Amino acid sequence: MQYPRTNPPPVELFTDWRDNTNEGSCVQIAHGPEGWVAVRDSKDHGHGPVLCFTAQEWTAFKDGLASGKLT
């Protein structure tokens, strides 16, 4: 199934949520089908909103951070 930008895959289809610390105050990331990436706040313990990005959007975001265009 293809997921258009206006209809991302259900969160249940994403892999295990990962973060880079064990402190509990960061964002968590999960990878989904077709390269989708989901991001959520770890402080919400899985009950808060989830932002979903296409693979292209996620790459643009990471490139923006790496280049200093996003701070």
N, C-alpha and C positions, 0 to 999 in steps of 0.2 A: 504494500500500500504506500502511496506517496502522500506526504503531508505538506500541503501548501502553507505559506507563511501565515495565512489567516486562520489556520487550523492545525496547530502543532500536535504532535502525538501525545497521548495520555501519559501523565507522569509515571504511571505504573510500568510503562515500557522502558523507563530509563534504568541504567545500571545502578549499583550501589552508590550512595552519596559519599563524596570524598572531600576532605579538607586538608590543609597543610599544617595544622597544629592540633594539639589535643586540649587547647585552652577553652574551647567552646564559644569563642567570640570572633567568628570569622564567617566568610561565605563558604558554602558547600557547592560542589559541582558534580553533576551526573551526566553521563553520555547516553544518548538515546538513538533510536533508529535513524538512518539516513544522515548521520552526522550531527543531529540536533544536540544542543547542550542546554541543560537546565541549571539555574543558579537560584539558591535560596539562602536566607540568613540562618545560621546555625542556632542562634538564640531563640528562634521560634519553635525548635524541637520538632520540625516537620509539619507544623500546623499553620505556617504563614504562607504568604504568596510565593509563587515560583515564577521566575522569568525564564522564558524559553527563547533560544536563539538558533537560527539556522547555522550550518557549518560556515557559510560565507560571512555571516554577521559576527560569529565568534572569532573567526580569523581576523577580521577587520578590527575588532575590539582589542585583541591581543597585540596586533601590530601597532595600534594607536598607543597602547601603554608602553610598548618597547621603544617606540620612537620619541616618546615624551610629549606627543600631541595631546594625550589624555593624562591628566594628573589628578 
